[in-house]
């Protein structure tokens, strides 16, 4: 079904994959050796990056994007940061959607206050504003903005429009601020992996099945981490663009940097239907293109898939799961015990086995992955021929935009769904991050959404609540629904592969979306609700730093949902200090109190200019190690967390900013799960440390790092620190290469300070 190539490959003629080690043996290239460097320039990726690169080197890229997008969990903080940094107007189209805090169900007025703020910002700075319930962020971008050879950056990790010929990257808000202020997105030229699609999917196989099959093969081994996934091959023509979009958006879960697809007449038709035929260009690799690896996918062999709790990479075919039900579910339960680490919670999946079949309690089809037109229509076809929905089970469907909803209504699909017992709701991302459809305690929900991390469904283990989500395609969710909630692959009930016509009606957008790009109304006042607060002041980096360990997490991976929870915290996104109270609340409830205590030590040092009395012994140890370095004015005090591999998941910058506003100065890890989380750490002025050894320190230990400012500014990439126990121990830290701008951001103490210093 899926094969990974161990080394680089050449794609010849867009059809033939030839491993690098055998290319010289082929008849075509045995006499005239191929130019590998030239072949690297033959990818679609190279041509798009070259077009957007502003540096004089294709090794060290400085990218300017064509457009930006954010939703209502992130745009207030971004605009506040840009405003504090001297923003005058939005220089490129900036789309502000309202698909996360849409319900305004908790927190009083503060969610709608954010929406009012967003509209006022769109007016003042020249932005595009999409009101609540009108479209989820990525569907609007597909329908109205994305196009061939474009690059788009978004403050949401699932910013992916590769199937439309757009290289889109999800990043933390700091990277969007840089674009607003005219700076660039600086990265080294990424490695590029071909995703070669061959064959045609079987009836009943949907985009989520293909996406999960790929994720299951490449996430855990890091095969495409921080690389570009370039989709090529003859199988693409067998997938509609709407179908491709459903695969593409899930590439985020592979930990890749971004994605791009070769385009064809179907891409052109999609763009033309959406009134943007002029945005079409044929994109395909050159006659010979070199890739740093390849993922070969035989679409005809992909089965109906399921990603069990608690990660999209925990993948099985539904058939294999049903054949080994107890053993697999018991293994997940055992893994969950270690992950949950709470003896008061007895997480169970095996209790849902009835007569050797898995009974689920809820289904959801929603968001940028599941709410697409084709997914819902095919699910409706399956549901229309089934039984009444079991009373112990519920199914909700969220079309991804009003235009999609309108077409479903015109075709009678909404009536079909409702008649089958389905609850049809508005465009909303809540089921993806725990702001809607939280199951009952001990419930199992099957969802065509993007993620199934622990507690991302809205449950609260700290309160004794525990539920879980398994990811599936809309078609198999529908098949399970008509089978009274017993897990069923769609391939058991579907015997054809339909293609549906689609008519796009954007009249709702014309009436409801504010189109203000290039028309800033500078006299417009920003509308501040009482919960919208400015960022607190952050100090510049000290000559030396004294770090107190406030959390130590040894899990294989720590997600951004653990660093700062989604769901119930959404209402506080515009209040930096209010949100910071939830930092690590699901994973390490003692962290906030410890970090605050360290912040008090730093405040006393600053205000009094003397060694805090609590640290007298610590400073004596510093003097014994580094004579002469014991002046309070030169040693900045802050908190630090250690995680083995932090940052998997969301792009939300609050995972880092909350640490910073509590006085955080650094992260230490073995590796960062994603580039975007490391970028957030840097943009909030924290030191992105890594270490190869096992952490030889514990919570509450102090780590002294002399000369860190000089080392960072001199371009060094490693330093020796000291764990100040009874007997000080050396600790060897390093960091990956920092750009000149990143060095200045860390030295300044935050991106805001850096931009203020430029004025």
PyMOL commands that set and color helices and strands:
alter all, ss='L'
color gray80, all
select helices_A, chain A and resi 20-25+36-40+44-52+75-84+110-125+137-144+162-164+173-180+207-218+234-238+241-254+265-273+277-279+299-301+318-323+325-340+350-352+367-370+373-384+402-410+413-419+430-433+461-463+474-482+490-492+507-512+560-563+567-572+576-580+591-608+613-625+632-634+654-661+675-683+708-713+740-748+751-758
alter helices_A, ss='H'
color red, helices_A
select strands_A, chain A and resi 2-4+9-12+16-19+60-63+67-70+93-97+128-130+151-154+167-170+185-188+192-198+228-232+258-261+288-291+293-298+305-307+315-317+353-354+357-358+362-365+394-398+423-425+444-448+468-472+514-515+544-553+558-559+635-643+646-648+664-669+687-690+702-705+718-723+729-734
alter strands_A, ss='S'
color yellow, strands_A
deselect
rebuild
show_as cartoon
